[in-house]
Amino acid sequence: MLTVRFWGVRGSLPTPGIDTVIYGGNTSCLEIRADERLIIVDLGSGARPLGDWLAANDLKKYGKIKAEIFLSHTHWDHIMGFPMFSPVYIPGTELKITGPVSLENESLKSIIGNQLSYQYWPVREEELAAKIEYSQIKETTLDLGDGLTVKSKFLNHPIFCLGFRFFYKEKSIATVFDHEPYRNLFTSEKDDEAAQKEGEIAAAEENERMKQFIKDADIVIHDAQYTKTEYVKRVGWGHSSYDQSVQLTEDANVKKLVFYHHEPQHTDKELEQIENEYAQANPNIEIIMAKEGLTLQA
């Protein structure tokens, strides 16, 4: 059985308060289970409640916490929960953290670990009790054993960012955040006709690769931070609109689309309205607004 549970669904920064109680205010964190195997995608502030739950349940059930963690990228809202992820302080914990290569020469280990310096946090990295292994990847397919595989794909974001697709027992779940559709960057009057044509072809090819990456997936969890009106003012920020995520997943014959990475200013009332609107307008695909605590089976 392949399932996903949502522990953090918000984008950019945590948003606690009376207007985010229903859908949640924690940033990106997913728990994926392939039967007994534990996979975590991103370590945003949602990693804190997930870690506490694992300490109270997995530790008791299995005698230790063992997880494979996949990071989409290292923007702070996707890694800020690491210092508060309680399993790192529990002896016997085994974590393998896999993420994209860095834009600079800094390693994934140093980017994550630098949060545990006295400038930011009272506990040093060398004081952690868990055994932690780091791995940096590009676009690839990894065999995780026991019939579980993961395929990675670079996304369109202002830093190296990976989407992941997990395959298990003929089911698959894909995560696509943070991502914006590729567009022609050579549309200025200063760009000659050949450059404009080449840019158009390149954007179309990359968007087709994205479609093939999620094609026929059982569940796609997709960046949908903006309304159509909001997106116009934020082109190039590396996030999608609801319409763009619907269009891509419908073209890819996806069975279930989950809107994810919610705009911090969107309230529970607004998210509920958006969910109802798009679910009714797009009967060919099941559309769900991500909500903390929600569990879905592929």
Secondary structure, 3 states (H helix, E strand, C coil): CEEEEEEECECCCCCCCCCCCCCCCCECEEEEEECCEEEEECCCCCHHHHHHHHHHCHHHHHCCCEEEEECCCCCHHHCCCHHHCHHHHCCCCEEEEEEECCCCCCCHHHHHHCCCCCCCCCCCHHHCCCEEEEEEECCCEEEEECCEEEEEEECCCCCCCEEEEEEECCEEEEEECCCCCCCCCCCCCCCCHHHHHHHHHHHHHHHHHHHHHHCCCCEEEEECCECHHHHHCCCCCCCCEHHHHHHHHHHCCCCEEEEECECCCCCHHHHHHHHHHHHHHCCCCEEEECCCCCEEEC
